């Protein structure tokens, strides 16, 4: 029968691996936070664009009439 200690990493290697995993998780969390911010900015830009497009259509200013 095998025990988990047969597969355990030495303490110094385990600490290095744990540090790498922590850094990866921190980096991934930071990246997702940036994605969240960019998505919010994109949504706001789309709202603004849609609002301008609506206002222009209400007043009859469309691409076809701008010439």
N, CA, C and O atoms as a printed pandas DataFrame, in Angstrom:
     atom_number atom_name residue_name chain_id  residue_number  x_coord  y_coord  z_coord
0              1         N          UNK        A               1    0.843   -1.184    0.000
1              2        CA          UNK        A               1    0.000    0.000    0.000
2              3         C          UNK        A               1    0.889    1.250    0.000
3              4         O          UNK        A               1    1.919    1.304    0.673
4              5         N          UNK        A               2    0.465    2.236   -0.764
5              6        CA          UNK        A               2    1.225    3.481   -0.841
6              7         C          UNK        A               2    0.655    4.487    0.147
7              8         O          UNK        A               2   -0.548    4.493    0.409
8              9         N          UNK        A               3    1.503    5.324    0.686
9             10        CA          UNK        A               3    1.042    6.412    1.559
10            11         C          UNK        A               3    1.345    7.737    0.873
11            12         O          UNK        A               3    2.186    7.820   -0.023
12            13         N          UNK        A               4    0.653    8.747    1.308
13            14        CA          UNK        A               4    0.823   10.073    0.702
14            15         C          UNK        A               4    2.243   10.580    0.889
15            16         O          UNK        A               4    2.745   11.331    0.053
16            17         N          UNK        A               5    2.891   10.185    1.960
17            18        CA          UNK        A               5    4.251   10.656    2.190
18            19         C          UNK        A               5    5.226   10.110    1.152
19            20         O          UNK        A               5    6.310   10.664    0.971
20            21         N          UNK        A               6    4.847    9.020    0.463
21            22        CA          UNK        A               6    5.685    8.506   -0.622
22            23         C          UNK        A               6    5.759    9.504   -1.778
23            24         O          UNK        A               6    6.707    9.480   -2.564
24            25         N          UNK        A               7    4.765   10.374   -1.878
25            26        CA          UNK        A               7    4.682   11.317   -2.990
26            27         C          UNK        A               7    4.849   12.777   -2.554
27            28         O          UNK        A               7    4.756   13.683   -3.383
28            29         N          UNK        A               8    5.087   13.003   -1.300
29            30        CA          UNK        A               8    5.217   14.373   -0.785
30            31         C          UNK        A               8    6.517   15.004   -1.287
31            32         O          UNK        A               8    7.537   14.332   -1.444
32            33         N          UNK        A               9    6.450   16.283   -1.528
33            34        CA          UNK        A               9    7.633   17.027   -1.949
34            35         C          UNK        A               9    8.470   17.389   -0.731
35            36         O          UNK        A               9    7.934   17.561    0.364
36            37         N          UNK        A              10    9.764   17.503   -0.912
37            38        CA          UNK        A              10   10.591   18.011    0.185
38            39         C          UNK        A              10   10.143   19.434    0.539
39            40         O          UNK        A              10    9.644   20.160   -0.321
40            41         N          UNK        A              11   10.315   19.820    1.765
41            42        CA          UNK        A              11    9.815   21.107    2.262
42            43         C          UNK        A              11   10.285   22.284    1.423
43            44         O          UNK        A              11    9.492   23.175    1.116
44            45         N          UNK        A              12   11.572   22.305    1.042
45            46        CA          UNK        A              12   12.071   23.457    0.274
46            47         C          UNK        A              12   11.450   23.515   -1.117
47            48         O          UNK        A              12   11.215   24.604   -1.642
48            49         N          UNK        A              13   11.183   22.369   -1.712
49            50        CA          UNK        A              13   10.544   22.343   -3.028
50            51         C          UNK        A              13    9.066   22.703   -2.894
51            52         O          UNK        A              13    8.525   23.450   -3.709
52            53         N          UNK        A              14    8.426   22.171   -1.868
53            54        CA          UNK        A              14    7.007   22.462   -1.641
54            55         C          UNK        A              14    6.787   23.958   -1.436
55            56         O          UNK        A              14    5.805   24.512   -1.929
56            57         N          UNK        A              15    7.690   24.613   -0.716
57            58        CA          UNK        A              15    7.558   26.061   -0.483
58            59         C          UNK        A              15    7.700   26.832   -1.792
59            60         O          UNK        A              15    6.960   27.786   -2.032
60            61         N          UNK        A              16    8.636   26.428   -2.632
61            62        CA          UNK        A              16    8.802   27.079   -3.938
62            63         C          UNK        A              16    7.549   26.910   -4.793
63            64         O          UNK        A              16    7.090   27.855   -5.434
64            65         N          UNK        A              17    7.007   25.703   -4.794
65            66        CA          UNK        A              17    5.790   25.433   -5.566
66            67         C          UNK        A              17    4.635   26.267   -5.021
67            68         O          UNK        A              17    3.871   26.857   -5.784
68            69         N          UNK        A              18    4.515   26.313   -3.698
69            70        CA          UNK        A              18    3.446   27.112   -3.083
70            71         C          UNK        A              18    3.595   28.590   -3.440
71            72         O          UNK        A              18    2.599   29.262   -3.706
72            73         N          UNK        A              19    4.816   29.099   -3.448
73            74        CA          UNK        A              19    5.050   30.495   -3.837
74            75         C          UNK        A              19    4.633   30.741   -5.280
75            76         O          UNK        A              19    4.012   31.758   -5.588
76            77         N          UNK        A              20    4.972   29.818   -6.152
77            78        CA          UNK        A              20    4.600   29.957   -7.573
78            79         C          UNK        A              20    3.083   29.936   -7.740
79            80         O          UNK        A              20    2.527   30.721   -8.508
80            81         N          UNK        A              21    2.424   29.047   -7.026
81            82        CA          UNK        A              21    0.961   28.959   -7.115
82            83         C          UNK        A              21    0.323   30.236   -6.584
83            84         O          UNK        A              21   -0.617   30.758   -7.183
84            85         N          UNK        A              22    0.835   30.746   -5.452
85            86        CA          UNK        A              22    0.303   32.001   -4.912
86            87         C          UNK        A              22    0.485   33.155   -5.903
87            88         O          UNK        A              22   -0.423   33.966   -6.085
88            89         N          UNK        A              23    1.640   33.226   -6.532
89            90        CA          UNK        A              23    1.903   34.283   -7.511
90            91         C          UNK        A              23    0.974   34.146   -8.716
91            92         O          UNK        A              23    0.457   35.141   -9.226
92            93         N          UNK        A              24    0.767   32.922   -9.163
93            94        CA          UNK        A              24   -0.135   32.688  -10.294
94            95         C          UNK        A              24   -1.558   33.131   -9.943
95            96         O          UNK        A              24   -2.215   33.803  -10.738
96            97         N          UNK        A              25   -2.026   32.758   -8.766
97            98        CA          UNK        A              25   -3.375   33.139   -8.339
98            99         C          UNK        A              25   -3.491   34.652   -8.223
99           100         O          UNK        A              25   -4.487   35.234   -8.653
100          101         N          UNK        A              26   -2.462   35.303   -7.636
101          102        CA          UNK        A              26   -2.475   36.773   -7.513
102          103         C          UNK        A              26   -2.509   37.423   -8.888
103          104         O          UNK        A              26   -3.251   38.379   -9.115
104          105         N          UNK        A              27   -1.702   36.900   -9.799
105          106        CA          UNK        A              27   -1.643   37.445  -11.151
106          107         C          UNK        A              27   -2.965   37.255  -11.886
107          108         O          UNK        A              27   -3.442   38.167  -12.562
108          109         N          UNK        A              28   -3.549   36.083  -11.752
109          110        CA          UNK        A              28   -4.835   35.816  -12.408
110          111         C          UNK        A              28   -5.930   36.707  -11.834
111          112         O          UNK        A              28   -6.760   37.227  -12.580
112          113         N          UNK        A              29   -5.937   36.886  -10.527
113          114        CA          UNK        A              29   -6.941   37.756   -9.895
114          115         C          UNK        A              29   -6.778   39.193  -10.378
115          116         O          UNK        A              29   -7.764   39.883  -10.637
116          117         N          UNK        A              30   -5.536   39.637  -10.497
117          118        CA          UNK        A              30   -5.263   41.001  -10.987
118          119         C          UNK        A              30   -5.741   41.149  -12.437
119          120         O          UNK        A              30   -6.336   42.163  -12.802
120          121         N          UNK        A              31   -5.476   40.142  -13.245
121          122        CA          UNK        A              31   -5.898   40.189  -14.644
122          123         C          UNK        A              31   -7.422   40.235  -14.748
123          124         O          UNK        A              31   -7.960   40.996  -15.552
124          125         N          UNK        A              32   -8.122   39.436  -13.951
125          126        CA          UNK        A              32   -9.583   39.451  -13.992
126          127         C          UNK        A              32  -10.135   40.778  -13.494
127          128         O          UNK        A              32  -11.179   41.227  -13.967
128          129         N          UNK        A              33   -9.456   41.407  -12.556
129          130        CA          UNK        A              33   -9.900   42.729  -12.098
130          131         C          UNK        A              33   -9.772   43.749  -13.235
131          132         O          UNK        A              33  -10.643   44.601  -13.411
132          133         N          UNK        A              34   -8.685   43.656  -14.001
133          134        CA          UNK        A              34   -8.520   44.537  -15.160
134          135         C          UNK        A              34   -9.607   44.276  -16.197
135          136         O          UNK        A              34  -10.152   45.216  -16.777
136          137         N          UNK        A              35   -9.924   43.006  -16.431
137          138        CA          UNK        A              35  -10.986   42.654  -17.379
138          139         C          UNK        A              35  -12.308   43.254  -16.922
139          140         O          UNK        A              35  -13.061   43.800  -17.730
140          141         N          UNK        A              36  -12.590   43.151  -15.627
141          142        CA          UNK        A              36  -13.827   43.719  -15.076
142          143         C          UNK        A              36  -13.901   45.221  -15.340
143          144         O          UNK        A              36  -14.940   45.732  -15.758
144          145         N          UNK        A              37  -12.803   45.920  -15.096
145          146        CA          UNK        A              37  -12.755   47.370  -15.322
146          147         C          UNK        A              37  -12.953   47.701  -16.797
147          148         O          UNK        A              37  -13.708   48.613  -17.135
148          149         N          UNK        A              38  -12.275   46.960  -17.675
149          150        CA          UNK        A              38  -12.408   47.209  -19.112
150          151         C          UNK        A              38  -13.809   46.911  -19.620
151          152         O          UNK        A              38  -14.318   47.624  -20.485
152          153         N          UNK        A              39  -14.435   45.873  -19.098
153          154        CA          UNK        A              39  -15.813   45.578  -19.493
154          155         C          UNK        A              39  -16.757   46.698  -19.079
155          156         O          UNK        A              39  -17.658   47.070  -19.830
156          157         N          UNK        A              40  -16.547   47.233  -17.884
157          158        CA          UNK        A              40  -17.384   48.347  -17.415
158          159         C          UNK        A              40  -17.180   49.575  -18.302
159          160         O          UNK        A              40  -18.141   50.261  -18.649
160          161         N          UNK        A              41  -15.925   49.848  -18.666
161          162        CA          UNK        A              41  -15.645   50.989  -19.553
162          163         C          UNK        A              41  -16.296   50.779  -20.918
163          164         O          UNK        A              41  -16.867   51.710  -21.485
164          165         N          UNK        A              42  -16.212   49.566  -21.440
165          166        CA          UNK        A              42  -16.827   49.271  -22.734
166          167         C          UNK        A              42  -18.342   49.439  -22.675
167          168         O          UNK        A              42  -18.939   49.995  -23.597
168          169         N          UNK        A              43  -18.962   48.966  -21.607
169          170        CA          UNK        A              43  -20.409   49.114  -21.458
170          171         C          UNK        A              43  -20.798   50.587  -21.420
171          172         O          UNK        A              43  -21.795   50.987  -22.020
172          173         N          UNK        A              44  -20.006   51.392  -20.711
173          174        CA          UNK        A              44  -20.303   52.826  -20.634
174          175         C          UNK        A              44  -20.145   53.489  -22.005
175          176         O          UNK        A              44  -20.964   54.322  -22.391
176          177         N          UNK        A              45  -19.092   53.118  -22.737
177          178        CA          UNK        A              45  -18.890   53.672  -24.075
178          179         C          UNK        A              45  -20.035   53.278  -25.012
179          180         O          UNK        A              45  -20.488   54.086  -25.823
180          181         N          UNK        A              46  -20.491   52.048  -24.897
181          182        CA          UNK        A              46  -21.619   51.607  -25.731
182          183         C          UNK        A              46  -22.883   52.377  -25.388
183          184         O          UNK        A              46  -23.637   52.772  -26.277
184          185         N          UNK        A              47  -23.119   52.592  -24.083
185          186        CA          UNK        A              47  -24.289   53.386  -23.675
186          187         C          UNK        A              47  -24.224   54.785  -24.264
187          188         O          UNK        A              47  -25.214   55.292  -24.791
188          189         N          UNK        A              48  -23.067   55.398  -24.172
189          190        CA          UNK        A              48  -22.892   56.745  -24.703
190          191         C          UNK        A              48  -23.105   56.757  -26.210
191          192         O          UNK        A              48  -23.793   57.630  -26.739
192          193         N          UNK        A              49  -22.523   55.802  -26.888
193          194        CA          UNK        A              49  -22.670   55.714  -28.340
194          195         C          UNK        A              49  -24.136   55.519  -28.724
195          196         O          UNK        A              49  -24.643   56.174  -29.635
196          197         N          UNK        A              50  -24.802   54.616  -28.021
197          198        CA          UNK        A              50  -26.224   54.379  -28.307
198          199         C          UNK        A              50  -27.055   55.623  -28.032
199          200         O          UNK        A              50  -27.988   55.923  -28.776
200          201         N          UNK        A              51  -26.723   56.346  -26.970
201          202        CA          UNK        A              51  -27.460   57.566  -26.640
202          203         C          UNK        A              51  -27.270   58.630  -27.728
203          204         O          UNK        A              51  -28.228   59.286  -28.136
204          205         N          UNK        A              52  -26.027   58.791  -28.192
205          206        CA          UNK        A              52  -25.776   59.754  -29.271
206          207         C          UNK        A              52  -26.502   59.342  -30.540
207          208         O          UNK        A              52  -27.104   60.177  -31.215
208          209         N          UNK        A              53  -26.446   58.065  -30.863
209          210        CA          UNK        A              53  -27.111   57.580  -32.065
210          211         C          UNK        A              53  -28.623   57.824  -31.984
211          212         O          UNK        A              53  -29.248   58.231  -32.964
212          213         N          UNK        A              54  -29.195   57.573  -30.811
213          214        CA          UNK        A              54  -30.621   57.811  -30.619
214          215         C          UNK        A              54  -30.946   59.295  -30.756
215          216         O          UNK        A              54  -31.906   59.668  -31.429
216          217         N          UNK        A              55  -30.139   60.139  -30.112
217          218        CA          UNK        A              55  -30.381   61.581  -30.190
218          219         C          UNK        A              55  -30.288   62.071  -31.627
219          220         O          UNK        A              55  -31.105   62.884  -32.061
220          221         N          UNK        A              56  -29.311   61.589  -32.359
221          222        CA          UNK        A              56  -29.166   61.997  -33.754
222          223         C          UNK        A              56  -30.349   61.528  -34.584
223          224         O          UNK        A              56  -30.810   62.249  -35.469
224          225         N          UNK        A              57  -30.847   60.324  -34.308
225          226        CA          UNK        A              57  -31.984   59.822  -35.086
226          227         C          UNK        A              57  -33.246   60.609  -34.751
227          228         O          UNK        A              57  -34.086   60.826  -35.625
228          229         N          UNK        A              58  -33.393   61.041  -33.496
229          230        CA          UNK        A              58  -34.560   61.828  -33.102
230          231         C          UNK        A              58  -34.570   63.164  -33.832
231          232         O          UNK        A              58  -35.621   63.633  -34.268
232          233         N          UNK        A              59  -33.404   63.768  -33.963
233          234        CA          UNK        A              59  -33.319   65.066  -34.625
234          235         C          UNK        A              59  -33.120   64.950  -36.119
235          236         O          UNK        A              59  -32.958   65.963  -36.798
236          237         N          UNK        A              60  -33.127   63.735  -36.647
237          238        CA          UNK        A              60  -33.021   63.555  -38.079
238          239         C          UNK        A              60  -31.629   63.653  -38.640
239          240         O          UNK        A              60  -31.455   63.712  -39.857
240          241         N          UNK        A              61  -30.624   63.674  -37.773
241          242        CA          UNK        A              61  -29.237   63.749  -38.254
242          243         C          UNK        A              61  -28.696   62.325  -38.359
243          244         O          UNK        A              61  -28.295   61.716  -37.367
244          245         N          UNK        A              62  -28.697   61.834  -39.539
245          246        CA          UNK        A              62  -28.175   60.475  -39.768
246          247         C          UNK        A              62  -27.015   60.559  -40.719
247          248         O          UNK        A              62  -26.744   61.623  -41.274
248          249         N          UNK        A              63  -26.334   59.472  -40.918
249          250        CA          UNK        A              63  -25.187   59.457  -41.823
250          251         C          UNK        A              63  -25.593   59.870  -43.239
251          252         O          UNK        A              63  -24.861   60.590  -43.917
252          253         N          UNK        A              64  -26.739   59.416  -43.666
253          254        CA          UNK        A              64  -27.196   59.734  -45.016
254          255         C          UNK        A              64  -27.497   61.212  -45.214
255          256         O          UNK        A              64  -27.397   61.717  -46.332
256          257         N          UNK        A              65  -27.862   61.906  -44.154
257          258        CA          UNK        A              65  -28.206   63.323  -44.254
258          259         C          UNK        A              65  -27.037   64.248  -43.957
259          260         O          UNK        A              65  -27.189   65.468  -44.023
260          261         N          UNK        A              66  -25.879   63.698  -43.632
261          262        CA          UNK        A              66  -24.778   64.556  -43.216
262          263         C          UNK        A              66  -24.006   65.141  -44.381
263          264         O          UNK        A              66  -23.091   65.935  -44.161
264          265         N          UNK        A              67  -24.335   64.785  -45.603
265          266        CA          UNK        A              67  -23.573   65.305  -46.749
266          267         C          UNK        A              67  -24.105   66.611  -47.229
267          268         O          UNK        A              67  -23.575   67.179  -48.183
